[in-house]
């Protein structure tokens, strides 16, 4: 997937000398709301509308210093990063869950057609009734990515609510069923940190503020 062009924003800082190397921090930002989310539909690679982009820019969010700034490859994530004033590289590992044949379809439509499939998806994290990626596989994927970033002090990542839920489950060492217990709203921030021994969550699904302050 090609990167979103025309974005000029904050770049990651110098990885040497300016960071405290004791704690690894992730600033995980959920992309702005899309039409698919408003319709309770499974996503495709839809773009943000211009009104949402303007709302993001109006936040005047102040990004903290980071060693790397990345975004998921989907257009909505790249557009959110750009509107926040971030110049991000693409991390394919942060892609949204693959919903395969459910992509682009509304939840009510699928429930009417395949109620057992919807029930399995909501209750069995190992299932993939849509023919795509299971919740367990999503959690394992984001967990591998997290492990690869632990030598960096701070990573800002713009990605998807499902990916952020998976990151929380992985960091807490929770059962995969806990995936549905976390409410990650569009354009919210989650701040997990690792001190070399244990994970803590500074905030989960918090609203972006004009000042980072965290």
Buried (B, 14 or more C-beta within 10 A) or exposed (E): EEEBEEBEBBEBBEBEEEBEEEEBBBBBBBBBBBEBBEEEBBBBBBBBBEEBBEBBEEBEBBBBBBBBBBBBBBBBBBBBBBBBBBBBEBBEBBBBBBBEEBBBBBEEEBEEEBEEBBEBBEEBBEBBBBEBBBBBBBBBBBBEBBEEBEEBBBBBBBBBBBBBBBBBBBBBEBEBBBBEEBEBEBBBBBBBBBEEEEBEEBEBBEEBEEEBEE
